[in-house]
């Protein structure tokens, strides 16, 4: 029996994948993109959602430009926290679940082993602060609401680091990436599959980490992507990703956590499913990428 799902942020990288993949699995899914639902307008959010009947709302929408959040903290709070509070309250009142997509940036990056759900969040940027505030508002509305933290999201619906590094290597003889910042990629098509078992557990609330397995630096991530692209036959001009230091990124306004891999052991315990290594996901994506005409 299918359930009725609303996806807020269906024009984004993850939201678009959820909308498409879940519909193919027979779920009843309705999506709202940024143009259709203004998350800076609580009245508009209420008018839209209160007119609908649904079992689950998945909020993929966010202001994810970390430096913009630093410059425009009020907007960050409006989108990443205040709007979440409104959606969570509406869901709680009608006994629907709210599943909110959060981030590894709620951590400060000082740990040297993957973060688990019980680790204390200590954001070091306005973006991280606003996303943590969204988690707090979510949990305050209902114990059945679920915050799902992801990191380094990539997939076919919107360009990400993977697409950018490969495109640069096709056009340039030299490419670079940060070599001293560590996290773990999350493939949107894997996330679409892995999220469904969490929706099946209707009383599950709190926080769950969901990502592919392993960890890497941006440089290692980019190098593996180029290796896969080369193996797929793409005519790369650059085959090696040179190292950059996070401290040398003078254009950055906000601080970034230097180490923020998410441990996904809780997810495996809850579902009996172990997500595949990030390398397999990147290779899978690049095989598809290599067959797609570039603009």
C-alpha positions in Angstrom: 0.0 0.0 0.0 1.5 3.3 -1.1 1.6 6.3 1.1 1.1 10.0 0.3 4.4 11.9 0.4 5.1 15.6 0.0 8.6 16.7 -0.9 9.6 20.3 -0.2 12.6 21.2 -2.3 11.9 19.0 -5.2 13.9 21.1 -7.6 17.2 20.4 -5.7 19.7 17.7 -6.2 18.3 15.3 -3.6 14.6 16.3 -3.8 14.4 15.8 -7.5 15.9 12.3 -7.1 13.5 11.4 -4.4 10.5 12.6 -6.4 11.5 10.6 -9.5 12.7 7.5 -7.9 9.9 7.1 -5.4 7.3 7.6 -8.1 8.8 4.8 -10.0 8.4 2.6 -6.9 4.7 3.3 -6.8 4.7 6.0 -4.1 2.2 8.8 -4.3 4.5 11.8 -4.3 3.9 15.5 -4.7 6.8 17.9 -5.0 7.2 21.7 -4.5 10.2 23.5 -5.8 11.5 27.0 -4.7 9.3 28.8 -7.2 6.2 27.0 -6.0 6.7 27.4 -2.3 8.5 30.4 -0.7 10.1 29.2 2.6 10.7 32.7 3.7 6.8 33.2 3.9 5.3 31.2 6.8 1.8 32.2 5.6 2.4 30.7 2.2 3.8 27.5 3.7 0.7 27.1 5.9 -1.7 27.9 3.0 0.0 25.4 0.8 0.4 22.5 3.2 -2.8 22.8 5.1 -4.8 22.3 1.9 -3.2 18.9 1.3 -3.6 15.4 2.7 -0.4 13.5 3.2 1.3 10.9 5.4 4.9 12.1 5.3 6.5 15.4 4.4 10.2 15.2 3.4 11.9 18.6 3.6 14.9 18.7 1.3 14.8 22.5 0.9 17.6 24.6 2.4 19.8 27.6 1.9 23.0 25.6 1.5 25.3 28.3 0.2 27.6 28.3 3.3 29.1 31.7 2.6 25.8 33.3 1.8 24.4 32.1 5.1 27.4 33.8 6.8 26.6 37.1 5.1 22.8 36.7 5.3 22.2 34.9 8.7 18.5 36.1 8.9 17.7 34.4 5.6 19.5 31.3 6.7 17.4 31.1 9.8 14.2 31.8 7.9 14.8 28.9 5.5 16.8 26.4 7.5 15.0 26.8 10.9 11.8 28.9 10.9 10.3 27.2 7.9 11.2 23.8 9.4 9.3 24.8 12.6 6.2 25.7 10.6 6.3 22.4 8.5 7.0 20.3 11.6 4.1 21.9 13.5 1.7 21.3 10.6 2.7 17.7 10.4 2.4 17.1 14.1 -1.1 18.6 14.2 -2.3 16.2 11.5 -0.4 13.2 12.8 1.9 13.1 9.7 5.7 12.6 9.9 8.2 15.3 9.0 11.5 14.0 7.7 14.0 16.8 7.6 17.3 16.6 5.7 20.2 18.0 7.7 23.9 18.2 7.4 27.4 17.2 8.7 28.0 21.0 9.2 26.2 20.8 12.6 29.6 19.5 13.9 32.8 21.5 14.5 35.1 19.0 12.8 37.5 18.5 15.7 36.8 14.8 16.1 39.1 12.3 14.4 36.6 9.5 14.0 33.3 9.5 12.2 30.5 11.4 14.0 27.7 9.4 15.5 24.2 10.7 16.1 24.8 11.1 19.9 27.9 13.3 19.4 27.2 16.9 20.6 26.6 19.3 17.7 28.9 22.3 17.7 28.4 24.3 14.5 31.1 26.8 13.5 29.2 28.7 10.8 25.9 30.4 10.5 24.9 27.7 8.0 25.6 25.0 10.6 23.8 27.0 13.3 20.7 27.5 11.2 20.6 23.8 10.3 21.0 22.7 13.9 18.2 25.2 14.9 16.0 23.4 12.3 16.7 20.1 13.9 15.8 21.4 17.3 12.6 22.9 16.0 11.7 19.6 14.3 12.2 17.6 17.5 10.2 20.1 19.6 7.2 19.6 17.4 7.0 15.7 17.6 9.1 12.8 18.8 8.1 11.0 15.6 9.8 13.6 13.4 13.1 12.5 11.9 16.2 14.5 11.1 18.4 12.8 8.4 21.9 14.1 8.1 23.7 13.8 4.8 27.0 15.1 3.4 28.6 15.9 0.1 25.5 15.1 -2.0 26.0 14.2 -5.6 23.7 12.9 -8.4 22.2 13.4 -11.8 19.7 16.2 -11.2 22.0 19.1 -10.4 25.7 19.5 -10.9 27.9 18.8 -7.9 31.6 18.6 -7.2 31.8 15.4 -9.2 30.4 17.0 -12.3 32.5 20.1 -11.8 35.8 18.4 -11.4 35.2 16.2 -14.4 34.1 19.1 -16.5 37.2 21.1 -15.5 39.4 18.1 -16.4 37.8 17.9 -19.9 38.5 21.6 -20.5 41.8 22.3 -18.6 45.2 20.7 -18.2 45.3 21.4 -14.4 42.7 20.8 -11.8 42.9 21.2 -8.0 40.9 20.3 -4.9 41.2 20.7 -1.1 43.4 18.0 0.4 42.9 18.6 4.1 39.1 18.5 4.5 37.4 15.1 5.1 33.8 13.9 4.8 31.9 11.3 2.9 29.9 11.5 -0.3 26.2 10.7 -0.5 24.7 9.5 -3.9 21.2 10.7 -4.3 20.0 7.5 -6.0 21.3 5.5 -3.1 19.7 7.9 -0.6 16.3 7.5 -2.4 16.5 3.8 -1.9 17.9 4.0 1.7 15.3 6.5 2.9 12.3 4.3 2.2 13.0 1.8 5.0 13.1 4.7 7.4 9.7 5.9 6.2 8.4 2.4 6.9 9.3 2.7 10.6 6.4 5.1 11.4 7.4 5.6 15.0 11.1 6.3 14.4 12.1 9.8 15.4 15.3 11.6 16.4 18.4 11.7 14.2 19.8 9.3 11.7 22.9 9.6 9.5 22.5 8.5 5.9 25.4 8.5 3.5 27.6 6.2 1.6 30.3 4.2 3.5 33.9 5.5 4.0 35.6 8.9 4.0 37.8 11.0 1.8 39.3 14.4 1.1 38.0 16.6 -1.7 41.2 15.7 -3.5 40.8 12.0 -3.1 37.1 12.3 -4.1 38.1 14.3 -7.2 40.9 11.9 -8.1 38.7 8.9 -8.0 36.1 10.7 -10.1 38.7 11.4 -12.8 40.0 7.8 -12.7 36.5 6.6 -13.3 35.9 9.1 -16.0 39.1 8.1 -17.7 38.2 4.4 -17.5 34.8 5.3 -19.1 36.6 6.8 -22.0 36.1 10.5 -21.4 38.8 12.6 -23.2 40.3 14.2 -20.1 43.0 16.9 -20.5 43.9 16.6 -16.8 44.3 13.2 -15.1 45.6 14.3 -11.7 44.0 16.4 -9.1 46.5 18.7 -7.4 46.3 19.6 -3.7 45.0 22.8 -2.2 44.9 23.7 1.5 41.7 24.8 3.2 43.5 27.6 4.9 44.5 29.0 1.5 40.9 29.4 0.3 40.8 33.1 0.8 37.4 33.5 -0.9 35.7 31.5 1.8 33.7 33.7 4.2 32.5 31.0 6.6 34.5 28.4 8.5 34.2 24.8 7.4 34.6 21.7 9.6 37.8 20.0 8.5 36.7 16.5 9.5 33.0 15.6 9.4 32.4 12.1 8.1 29.1 10.7 9.3 29.0 7.2 10.8 26.0 5.2 9.4 26.0 2.3 11.9 22.7 3.4 13.4 21.1 3.3 10.0 22.4 -0.3 9.5 21.2 -1.4 12.9 17.7 0.1 12.3 17.3 -1.3 8.8 19.7 -4.3 8.4 21.1 -2.5 5.3 24.7 -1.4 4.9 25.1 1.4 2.4 27.7 0.8 -0.3 31.2 2.4 -0.4 31.3 5.9 -1.8 33.7 4.7 -4.5 31.1 2.3 -5.9 28.5 5.0 -6.0 30.9 7.5 -7.8 31.9 4.8 -10.3 28.2 4.0 -11.0 27.4 7.7 -11.5 30.4 8.3 -13.8 29.5 5.4 -16.0 26.1 7.1 -16.5 27.7 10.5 -16.8 30.1 9.3 -19.6 27.1 8.4 -21.7 25.3 11.7 -21.3 26.0 14.4 -23.9 27.7 17.4 -22.3 26.3 20.9 -22.9 
